[in-house]
């Protein structure tokens, strides 16, 4: 099983911004991260007018688009309930990954770092710190029972994740 680490927060707190900085730093350390991003929006990774888009819209239940640089599998799921995180992770190639970062899925039973930004207009007591919360990255000091990381100190967050990864049972 690939170690999973969720980055969870309210919309507008900076999950994507942090991940865009975090992923290259992990790569520099030789850690191969994967990413699963949860969205509540109806999203499409294909472009109207492209052959793959037109063929998928014609009714293909799955469409795999491949090139020398990458491939992507799109699966239509209009009748499905919300997909299970463990199932999504099982679709990933574990031989190419050391860690899967998860944006969102804050209610899943996986280790997570919560983000708290004072300007995001939520109160500290709204944070849902559960047994899977390994830290909170915040731009203000917090008096809570889990480690508090400086949200603006990328190196400290990277060091924390590397330490967690080394101690993670999945990575042993």
Backbone torsions as a table, in degrees:
resi	resn	phi	psi	omega
1	UNK	NA	133.5	178.4
2	UNK	-77.9	134.2	175.7
3	UNK	-60.2	135.8	179.0
4	UNK	-112.4	137.9	175.4
5	UNK	-137.6	116.4	179.5
6	UNK	-90.4	142.4	170.1
7	UNK	-110.6	112.4	-172.1
8	UNK	-126.6	143.4	179.8
9	UNK	-175.1	171.2	174.1
10	UNK	-69.1	156.7	176.0
11	UNK	-57.1	137.5	178.3
12	UNK	87.2	3.9	-178.5
13	UNK	-86.2	-22.8	176.5
14	UNK	114.8	26.1	179.5
15	UNK	-59.5	-53.0	-177.8
16	UNK	-65.3	-40.9	178.6
17	UNK	-58.8	-46.0	178.6
18	UNK	-63.8	-46.0	-178.2
19	UNK	-62.6	-36.4	178.8
20	UNK	-63.9	-28.1	177.1
21	UNK	-88.5	-36.7	-175.5
22	UNK	-69.1	-44.2	-175.7
23	UNK	-58.1	-49.5	178.6
24	UNK	-61.5	-35.8	179.4
25	UNK	-66.0	-40.9	177.1
26	UNK	-64.6	-40.4	178.1
27	UNK	-60.9	-41.2	178.1
28	UNK	-60.0	-27.6	178.9
29	UNK	-88.1	4.1	179.0
30	UNK	84.5	10.1	177.7
31	UNK	-90.7	129.2	-178.1
32	UNK	-98.2	97.7	-178.1
33	UNK	-88.7	144.0	166.5
34	UNK	-106.8	172.1	-178.4
35	UNK	-144.2	135.2	168.9
36	UNK	-122.9	123.5	-179.5
37	UNK	-112.4	126.8	176.5
38	UNK	-91.0	138.0	175.1
39	UNK	-136.3	146.8	176.5
40	UNK	-93.5	-1.9	-175.9
41	UNK	-93.2	154.5	173.1
42	UNK	-75.1	106.6	-173.6
43	UNK	-112.6	156.8	178.2
44	UNK	-140.5	127.6	179.9
45	UNK	-92.7	-6.5	-178.9
46	UNK	-100.0	165.4	-176.9
47	UNK	-113.9	131.1	175.4
48	UNK	-55.4	139.4	-179.7
49	UNK	96.8	-22.7	177.3
50	UNK	-77.4	149.2	-179.1
51	UNK	-55.4	-44.7	-177.8
52	UNK	-62.3	-38.6	178.8
53	UNK	-63.7	-48.3	-177.6
54	UNK	-63.6	-40.7	179.5
55	UNK	-68.4	-39.3	177.3
56	UNK	-64.8	-43.8	179.8
57	UNK	-67.9	-20.5	177.3
58	UNK	-72.1	-13.5	174.3
59	UNK	130.2	3.8	178.6
60	UNK	-64.1	128.9	-179.7
61	UNK	-72.8	-30.7	174.5
62	UNK	-137.2	141.7	177.2
63	UNK	-132.5	125.8	176.1
64	UNK	-112.5	122.2	178.7
65	UNK	-109.7	129.0	-175.0
66	UNK	-133.4	143.4	172.7
67	UNK	-141.1	179.4	177.8
68	UNK	-61.6	-31.6	-174.2
69	UNK	-88.4	-31.3	-175.7
70	UNK	-166.5	166.5	171.2
71	UNK	-138.8	155.1	-179.6
72	UNK	-140.9	135.8	176.6
73	UNK	-109.4	122.7	177.1
74	UNK	-109.5	128.3	-179.8
75	UNK	-121.6	127.3	178.9
76	UNK	-77.8	131.9	-177.5
77	UNK	-135.8	44.4	-175.8
78	UNK	-65.5	-25.8	-177.5
79	UNK	-95.9	-3.9	-173.6
80	UNK	-83.5	150.9	167.8
81	UNK	-73.7	177.1	176.1
82	UNK	-53.4	132.3	-178.3
83	UNK	-71.2	146.3	-179.1
84	UNK	-80.3	133.5	-178.4
85	UNK	-58.8	-44.0	179.9
86	UNK	-59.8	-40.0	178.3
87	UNK	-64.8	-43.2	179.1
88	UNK	-61.2	-43.9	178.9
89	UNK	-61.7	-37.6	-179.1
90	UNK	-64.7	-15.9	177.2
91	UNK	-80.9	-12.7	-177.0
92	UNK	-87.4	154.1	-179.0
93	UNK	-86.4	100.2	-176.7
94	UNK	-61.0	-23.7	-179.0
95	UNK	-72.6	-13.2	-178.6
96	UNK	-107.3	1.7	-172.5
97	UNK	-130.7	145.7	172.3
98	UNK	-106.5	-15.7	-172.7
99	UNK	-163.4	142.9	170.4
100	UNK	-115.6	118.1	173.4
101	UNK	-86.6	139.0	-176.7
102	UNK	-123.4	122.8	175.7
103	UNK	-97.4	117.2	-177.5
104	UNK	96.1	-146.7	-178.2
105	UNK	51.1	39.4	-173.1
106	UNK	-65.5	-15.6	-179.7
107	UNK	-96.0	-0.2	178.2
108	UNK	-76.7	153.6	-178.7
109	UNK	-85.6	64.3	176.0
110	UNK	-131.2	155.3	176.8
111	UNK	-57.9	142.2	-177.5
112	UNK	-148.2	151.2	168.7
113	UNK	-108.6	121.0	176.4
114	UNK	-87.2	146.3	175.4
115	UNK	-107.5	140.3	174.5
116	UNK	-134.3	122.9	177.3
117	UNK	-123.0	124.0	-176.5
118	UNK	-53.9	-38.1	-177.3
119	UNK	-74.4	-7.2	-177.9
120	UNK	-77.2	0.6	172.9
121	UNK	64.4	37.0	171.8
122	UNK	-125.2	152.2	179.1
123	UNK	-88.8	151.3	179.0
124	UNK	-56.1	-37.6	-177.9
125	UNK	-71.2	-4.0	174.0
126	UNK	-84.9	-13.9	177.4
127	UNK	-61.4	131.8	177.4
128	UNK	-100.1	92.8	-180.0
129	UNK	-94.4	113.9	-179.2
130	UNK	-117.5	-172.0	-176.9
131	UNK	-65.9	-12.5	179.2
132	UNK	-96.4	-6.7	179.2
133	UNK	-78.0	115.5	-178.8
134	UNK	-96.0	-17.2	179.0
135	UNK	-170.5	164.0	170.3
136	UNK	-124.7	126.9	174.1
137	UNK	-98.0	121.2	-172.5
138	UNK	-135.8	154.8	174.8
139	UNK	-94.2	4.1	173.6
140	UNK	-134.5	159.5	176.8
141	UNK	-68.0	139.5	179.5
142	UNK	-128.5	145.2	176.1
143	UNK	-106.5	86.1	-177.6
144	UNK	-134.2	172.0	-173.3
145	UNK	-92.5	12.9	174.9
146	UNK	-125.3	161.5	178.5
147	UNK	-57.0	141.2	176.5
148	UNK	-111.2	123.1	179.0
149	UNK	-104.2	149.1	176.2
150	UNK	-76.3	113.9	-177.7
151	UNK	-58.2	-24.5	-178.6
152	UNK	-95.8	4.6	179.3
153	UNK	-111.3	85.8	-176.9
154	UNK	-57.4	-41.4	-179.0
155	UNK	-60.6	-40.3	179.7
156	UNK	-65.5	-38.9	178.9
157	UNK	-67.1	-43.5	178.0
158	UNK	-60.4	-47.4	179.3
159	UNK	-59.0	-41.5	179.6
160	UNK	-62.7	-45.3	-178.9
161	UNK	-65.3	-41.8	178.4
162	UNK	-61.6	-43.0	176.5
163	UNK	-62.5	-43.4	177.7
164	UNK	-63.3	-42.9	-179.0
165	UNK	-62.4	-40.5	178.1
166	UNK	-66.0	-28.4	-178.7
167	UNK	-95.2	-8.1	-176.6
168	UNK	-68.5	130.0	-178.8
169	UNK	-59.2	-32.7	-179.5
170	UNK	-66.2	-28.2	-175.4
171	UNK	-86.0	-7.2	-178.4
172	UNK	-76.9	NA	NA
